[in-house]
Amino acid sequence: MTNLVERINGIEEKIARLLQLRDALTTENLELKKQIKEKQARINELEHYLKDALKDNRNLKTANTLLGSSDFKRETKFKINSLIKEIDFCITQLSK
């Protein structure tokens, strides 16, 4: 009978340790989920910033191209030719 009581006590101790471990893991899980949400928000913020920076960069390149910057002579010529073609097309459409 004593052996049975000892086994039951051992099982109860193991169950108590498992419950403590479960509680600790639950707490850690909640903290990790919170960190994930914070990191995801930061990632979204940085992605938005990157998109804006890329858009600004593209706009600056276009402005430099139209201004005839020496770094973008090829692009400037291409843009001018493209604009001339558009104007010619508009003129032909208007003359019809």
N, C-alpha and C positions, 0 to 999 in steps of 0.2 A: 504494500500500500504506500509506503514511503517513497518507493521508486516511482510510482505513478504520480504522486504529488510533486516530486522533483521534476519529472518530465513536463507536467502541466505548468509549473513555475518557469521552466526553461522556455517553453513555448510562449508563455505570456511575455517574458522578457524580450524574446525575439520579435514578437508582434509589436511591442512597444517601440523597439529600435526601428522596425520597418515603418511604423507610423511617423516617427520623428524624421526618418530619412525622406519619407514621402512629403512631409510638410516642408522640409528644407528644399527639396527638389521643386516643389510647387512654387515656393517663393523665388527660387533662382529662375525658374521658367518665366514667371511674371516679369522679373527684372530684365531678362533677356528679350522678352517680347517688347517691353518698353524701349529698350535700346535699339531694337530693330526699327520700331516706328520712328524714333528720333533720327536714326541714320538714313532711313528712307526719305524723311522730310528734307534732310540736308542734301541728299542726292538729287531730289527734285529741284531744290533751290539752285544747286550748282548746274544742273542741266539747263534750267531756264537762263541762268547767267551766261552759260556757254552759247546757247542759241542766240541770245542778244549780242554777245561779243562777235560771233560769226557773222551775224547780219550787219553789224556796224563795220566789220572788216570788209565785207562784200561791198557795202555802200561806199566806203572810203576808196576802195580799188576802182569802183565805177567812177567816182568823182575825179580821181587822179587820171583815169583814162580819158575822161571828157576834157579835162584841163590840159591834156597833152603833156603829162609828166614824161620826162626822158626815160624813166624806168618802164613805161608802158606804151612805147611808141607803136608797137605792133597792135596792141589792143585798141589804141586810139584810131589807127588807120582802119581797123576792122569795124569799129563802132561808127566811124564817119561813113564808110562805104555802106554799112547797113542802113544808116539814116538816109543816105542819098537814094538807095533803092526804095525805101518806104515812101519818100517824097515823090519819086518818079511814078510809083504805083498809084499814089493818091492823085497825081496830076492826070494820069491816063484815065482813072475812074471818073474824075470830074469832067474831062473833055468828052466823054461818051454821051 
